[in-house]
């Protein structure tokens, strides 16, 4: 319900702005844009064709650019930054949080990135390079460095006076981190405990010792799993010497979950999850052609298997009619298993210790499904075509393909992950090829042996 209301609101905003633009009321559009939250402006830009997007960007004040850039998808953001002067980009990125800065800079083309870095002063350049030194999709890449640290020997009263002098706290601050003089993390103090504790007490007396911390090189999907498991709002990030280097907050984790969901959904269709909906025609065509080409090659492989049995098909036309049933059933069964295993891997449920058990389980399911549907299809075909042998042949092919589909669906994601290939992107293409080839070969090959 809330999503529908939000979508309707965004559509009404976009219609109003487009109408004002077409009528030349640029002052009105400018006023509307600056009254919106940066996230809404980003949505308007992403929902507009390239020419309209450029016009809207020109109407924004430069001191508003950084807030909007943070909210844009990668491809739209890169397209806008590519048209900006490096000095303007530096101004927009100046006050950006460390994690957003790392994400923005790392997605830029190399030549643009170097121009931007060269335009930064030494301090900002160091901050940017430090943020990008951690690998993408790691805890270090998504963390913020805006932490407030305490010493264990300090009194609560001193801490409270320091906080009053400081004024504003970093966003989403729910915990303060206690560190030694060498910056090693030794404890945490929740904000609620700090303000309800005797001011004369020492930090060491109220802190939680040996807190759970996130290694700086931990993959971001594991970080998201830990936040879900422990219901964290924030968590400290430490290096290999257990020194505090930053923190991750729940808003960063929500972004990870959303991006992973978009990635999985788009990858199933062979698309880039950051693809700009309003990108130029040729650019979108070129990207989509890659996986269409791969799919064509796999289809030709299946056709080549059918061609091996051309003589059989020419003698028994009924085989051509029934030839699509077995591959189709195998494809559906295999994709069920593939989707289940990919989901299990994303949630951290599937790992080397239980993968062999999972493959055995899916083999048993494939065997049982194969027997059930083989008996059913044999009964239908034997009754329909009045040919018991034909029914047995298609039943055998169905059994073989259902087993192959289950094994392929279970093993492909595991093998592809070891090879550092995204199973969501390529798994369904390879699986379909396997079930097509096995299904056609089993059906037509068996028919050739017993009917021709």
N, C-alpha and C positions, 0 to 999 in steps of 0.2 A: 504493500500500500504506500509506504513512504517513498519507495523507489519510483512508483508511478507518479506521485505528486511532484517529486524532484524532476522527473523527465518532462512533465507538462510545463513546469515552471521554466526549465531551460529552453524548451521549444518556444514559449511565449517571449522570452528574452531575445532569442535569436531572431524571431520574426520581427519584433519591434526594431531591433538594430538594423536588420537588412532593409526594412521599409524606410527608416531614417536615412540610411546610406544612399538608397536609390533616389531619394528626394533631395539629396545634397545637404541634409541637415547635420553637418559634421560636428558643429558645436554641441548639439544635443547628444550625438553618439559619444563624443568625448566625455561629456558629463555623466552619461549612463555608465560607461566603462569604469570611470574612477569611483563610482558609488558602489560597484560590485566587489565582492571578495575576489582575491586573486584566482582562486580555484574556479569561480564562475567565468572569469575572463578567459582562463585557459580553455575551458569547455567551449566557449564561443569561438575561439580561434581554431580549435581542433574540428569544430563543426562547420567551418567555412572553407570554400574553395580558395586556392592559393592567392588569387588577385584580391579577393575581399579580405583575406587574412593579412596581406601586406598593408592594405589601407587601414585596417583596425590597429595594427601594430604602430603605424606612424602616428596615430592619434593618442597613443599612451605616453604619459610623461616618462622620462628616462629613469626617475627614481622609483617608478612602479615596475620597471622591467624585471628586476631580479626576483621579486615576489611571484610574478607570473611565470617566469622561466622555470622556477622550482616545480610548478604544477603541471607543466607540459609533458606530453609523451616524448620519447627520445627523438623520433623522426621529425616531428613538428618543431621541436626545440632546435635541432640541428639545422633545419631549413631556415629558421629565423636568424640564428646566430651567424650562419654563413653569409648573410647579407649585411651584418653589422660590422662596423670598424672595430678592430681589436681593443682600442681604448674604451669604446662604449661597452663591449662585453665585460671588460675588467671592472668597470663601474657597476655593472649589473650584478656581478658575482661577489662584490666586495664584502657584503654583510651576510653572505649565504652560510648556512650551517655546514660543518665539515663534511657530513655524509652527502648532503645535496651537492656540495661543491665537487666532491670526488665523482659522483655519478654524472654530473653535467660535463665535466672536463673529459672524463674517460670515454664518453660517447662521441666526442668531436673527432672529425677527420684529423689526421696527424698534422697536416700543414696549418690548419686553423688552430689546433691546440698549441703548437709552437709559437705562433704569432701572439696568442693570448698570454702564454707564460712569459714571453719576452716583454710584454707590455706591463706586467705586474711589478710592484716593488719587491724588494728582497724578502720582506716578511711574509707577504701574501703568497709569493712564489714558493717559499719553503712550506707554508701551510698546505698549498695545493699539491706539491710533490710528495709530502708526507702522507696526505690523504690517499693519493693514488699508488703509494708504494705497496699497499696491501692488495692482494689479488681481488679481482671482482668476485662477487657472490661469497664474500667472507665477512666475518664479524667486524674486522678492522675497516672494511670498506663502507659499512653502513653505520658505524658508530659515530657519536658526537664526542667532542673533547671538552664540552662545557660542563665539567663536573665540579662540584664543591667538595673539597676534602677537609677532613678534620684530623687533629692529632689526638692520640688516646689520652695524653696527660692533661689536656685542657679541660676546664670546667664548662658545664652547660651554660652558665651565666655568660662566660666569655664568648661562647659560640653564638648565643642569642644576640649579644651586643654587636658582634661582627655582622650578623645577618641584617640587623636593623640598619647598620651603616651602609651595607652593600645595596640594600633596596630590593631591586628585582632579582628573582631567582630564575635560573634556566627553565624553559618550558618542560612540563611533565616531571618536575622534581618531586619525588615521593620518598627519596632515601638520600642520606649523606654517606659518603664513603670515608672510612677511617684508614689512614695510611701511616706507615713508619717514616722515619727521616729519609729513607732510601726509596720512598714511594711504593713500597710493597703494601698490598691490600691486606689489612689485618682484621677488618670488621666493617659492619654497616650499622647505621642508626636511622630507623624510619622517622620521618618528619613528625608523625603523630606522637611518637615516644619522646622526641626532643622537646616538644612544647608542653608536655604534661609531666616532665620529670623535675625533681628538686634541682634548682639552679646551682646548688653547691656541689652536686655530684659531678664526678669526672666522666668524660666520654667513655673511658675504658670500662666503667661500671655499668653502663647501660647499652653498650653495643653488642650486637650479635657476632660472636667470633666465628672464624672459618666459614665465611659466607660462600655460597655457590657463585662462581664466576665463570665467564665465557672466555675461552682462549681466543686470541686475536685472529687466528687462522681457521677457526671453526666455520664450516660451510653455512651460509645463511638459512638454508632450509632446516638444518639442525637447530639453529638459533630459534627459528619460529616454533619448532616442536617443543623446545624447552620452555618457551613462554607459555605455550598452550598447556603443557604438563603441570607447570608450577604456578600458573595464574599470576605471572609477574606483570608489573607495570613498567619496570625498568630493571636493568641488570648491569653490573660492572663488567668491563672487558679488560683482561690482563695479558701481558706478553709472556714469553716463555720463562721469565724470571719472576713471574707473579707480581710484576709492577703494574699499577693501574695506568691504563692508557686512554680510557674513555668509558662511555656508557651507551647502551642501546635502550631505546624507549619503545613503548607499545605502538606508537604511530609508525615507527620504522618497520615493525613486524607486520602490521596491517598492510603496508605497501608490499612487503615480500609476498604475503599470502595472495594478495590481489594479482600481483604480477605473475606468480606461478600459475594461478588459475587461468589467466588470460593466455599465458604461454601454452599450457596444455590444450586449451580449447582451439587456439589458432594452429598449433602444430599438427593437430589431427587432420587439418585440411591442407597441411604443407605451407602455411603462411607464417610470416614474421609477426610476432605479437606486438611489435612496435610499428607495424605498417600504418602509414598515414591513409585514412579513408579517402581523403581528397587529393592524394598525390597525383601527379601528371599521368596520363594514360600510358605512355610508353614505359615509364618507370614501373608502374604496377604490372603491366603486361610482361615485362622482362623477368620480374621476380616470380610471378606465378608460373611462367613457362618452364622453370627449372623442374618443379615437381610434376608438372604435366608431362614433361619429357621422360622423367623417370617412370611414371606410371605407364606411358606408352611402351617403353622397353619391356616392362614386366608383362604387359598385355601381349606383346609380341612373343614373349617366351611361352606363355600359355597357348597361344595360337600355334606355335611351332610344335608343341607336344601333340595338339590335335592333328596337325598335318602329318605326323608320323603314322596316323591311322586313317589316312584318306581313303585307302582301299576298303577298309572296314566300313567306314561311314557311307561310302558309295553303294555298298551292297545292302546295308541295313539302315534305311532312313530313320527308323525309329530311334536309333542310337543318337542321332543328331538332335532329336526332340528332347531326349532325356539327359543329354550331356551337361546341361547347366545345373541340374538339381544337386548333384553331389558337391561341386565346388562352392555353390551358393550356401549350402548348409554348413560346410566346413568353414567358410569365411565368417559367418555369423558366430559360430561356436568359438572359433579362434579369437575373434575380437572381444568376445565376452571375457575370456581368460586374460588376454592382453591388457584390457582396461583395468581389470581387477588387480593384476600384478603391478602395473604402473602406479595405480592409486596406493597400493600397499607400500611401494618403494617411496613414494612421496611423503607418506605419513611415518616412515621409518619402521614399518612393521616387517618388511622383508629385508633380510640381511644374510650374509654367508652361512650363519649358523642354522638357519631354518629353510634355506632355499631348496635343499634336496628334498626335505619333507613336503614342501609346497609342490614341487614338480611331480613327486609321486602321487600326491593327492589329485592334482589336475589330470594326470594320466589315468587314474582310476575313474574320475568323472568322465573323461573322454571315452574310455572303454564302455562304461555303463550307458552313456548317452548314445554311443555308437550302436550298441546292441539294441536299445529301445527303438531308435529311429530306423535301424537296418531292418528289423522285423516289420515295422510299420510300412516302410517303403516297399519292401518285398511283397507284402500282402496286397498293397494297392496296385503295384505294377503287374503282378502275376494275375490279379483279377481283371485289371483293365485291359491288358494285352493278351490275356489267355496264354501266358508263356511263363512257366515256373522257372525255367533256366534264366531267363532275363531278370526275373525278380531276385533270384539268388545272386546274380552278377552285380546288380546295382546295390544289393544289401552288403555284399563284401566290400565294394568300393566305398560305400557310406561309412562302414566300420573303420576302414583304414584311414579315411580322411578325417573322421572325427578324432581319432587318436593322434594323428599328425597335427591337427589344429590345436588340440589341448597342449601337446608337448611344445609346439612352436610358440603358442601364446604365453606359456610359462617361462620358457628358457630365453626367448629373444630379448626381453627387457633386461634380464640379468646379464646376458652376454654383451649386449650393446652398451650397458652402463660401464662394464669393465673396459670396453674399447673406447670409452668417452664419446659415445654417440648417443644423442638424445632419443630414447625409445618412443617418446610421444610424437616426434617428428617423422621418424623413418620406420617405426615398428609396424604400423598397419600396412604400409606398402609392401614390405618384405613378407609379412604374414599372408597377405592376399595372394602373392605370387606362389608361396609354398602350397596353400590350400588349393589353388587353381591347378598347379602342376600335378600335385599328388592326386587330386580328385579326378582329373581328366585321364591321367596315366592309369590309375587303378581301374577306372570304369572301362575305358576303351581297350586297355591292354588285356583285361580279363575277358571282355567280349570277343576280342580277336582270337583268344585261345579256345573258347568254347562254342562260339557261334559261327565262325567263318571257316 
